[in-house]
Amino acid sequence: MQKINVVIGDMSGIVGDCVQFYFEFLGKDTAAEGAVVAYRKVPIQAICQVCGETFQPLEYDWSCPNCHNLSANITSGKELYVESIEVD
């Protein structure tokens, strides 16, 4: 195993460097030893329930930039999954 590609959403609470650290620790003496964990960050994205505008909320402002309503559904940013594994 050479590389594991992981997708991490900004709202997942997961820190990429921590994933690599724990992977190295847990992968010792296994087929995964020496493999690298590469991660791709996914930004938070939401859609307004009132006007349908898709937007990236700001850190302290989750209102729709179009209609300024606060009713929005999160459509991305919670992800945490293995996207692919590269092997020899």
C-alpha positions in Angstrom: 0.0 0.0 0.0 1.5 3.4 -1.0 -1.2 6.0 -0.5 -4.6 6.4 1.0 -6.7 9.4 -0.2 -9.1 10.7 2.4 -11.8 13.4 2.0 -12.3 15.6 5.1 -15.1 18.2 5.3 -14.4 21.4 7.2 -17.3 20.7 9.6 -16.2 17.1 10.3 -14.0 18.1 13.2 -11.1 16.0 11.8 -7.6 17.4 11.4 -5.6 15.9 8.5 -2.3 15.9 10.3 -3.9 13.9 13.2 -5.2 11.4 10.7 -1.7 10.9 9.4 -0.2 10.6 12.9 -2.7 8.0 14.1 -2.5 6.1 10.8 1.2 5.8 11.2 0.8 4.6 14.8 -2.0 2.0 14.0 -0.4 0.9 10.7 2.9 -0.3 12.3 3.6 -4.0 11.5 0.7 -4.2 9.0 0.4 -4.0 5.2 -0.3 -0.3 5.6 3.0 0.5 7.2 4.8 3.2 5.3 1.8 4.4 3.4 1.0 8.0 3.2 -2.4 9.6 3.9 -3.3 12.4 1.6 -6.4 14.4 2.4 -8.6 16.7 0.4 -10.5 19.4 2.3 -14.2 20.0 1.4 -15.5 23.5 2.3 -18.8 24.1 3.9 -21.6 24.7 1.4 -25.2 25.5 2.1 -28.4 26.1 0.2 -31.0 28.7 1.3 -34.4 27.2 2.1 -36.2 30.4 1.1 -34.6 31.4 -2.2 -32.5 28.4 -3.2 -29.2 30.2 -3.3 -26.2 28.0 -2.9 -23.4 29.6 -0.8 -20.4 29.1 1.4 -21.3 30.4 4.9 -18.9 32.7 6.6 -17.4 31.8 10.0 -19.9 34.0 11.9 -22.5 34.7 9.3 -24.7 31.9 8.1 -27.3 34.1 6.5 -28.0 33.8 2.8 -26.1 36.4 0.8 -29.0 36.7 -1.6 -32.1 37.1 0.7 -30.3 37.3 4.1 -32.5 34.6 5.6 -31.0 32.3 8.2 -32.8 29.1 7.1 -30.2 27.0 5.2 -29.4 23.3 4.8 -25.8 22.2 4.8 -25.0 20.4 1.5 -21.3 19.7 2.0 -18.6 20.0 4.6 -19.4 17.1 6.9 -17.6 14.5 4.7 -15.1 11.9 6.1 -14.4 9.0 3.9 -11.6 7.1 2.1 -11.8 8.2 -1.6 -9.2 5.8 -2.9 -6.3 3.5 -2.0 -3.2 3.3 -4.2 -1.3 0.0 -4.0 1.9 -1.5 -5.6 
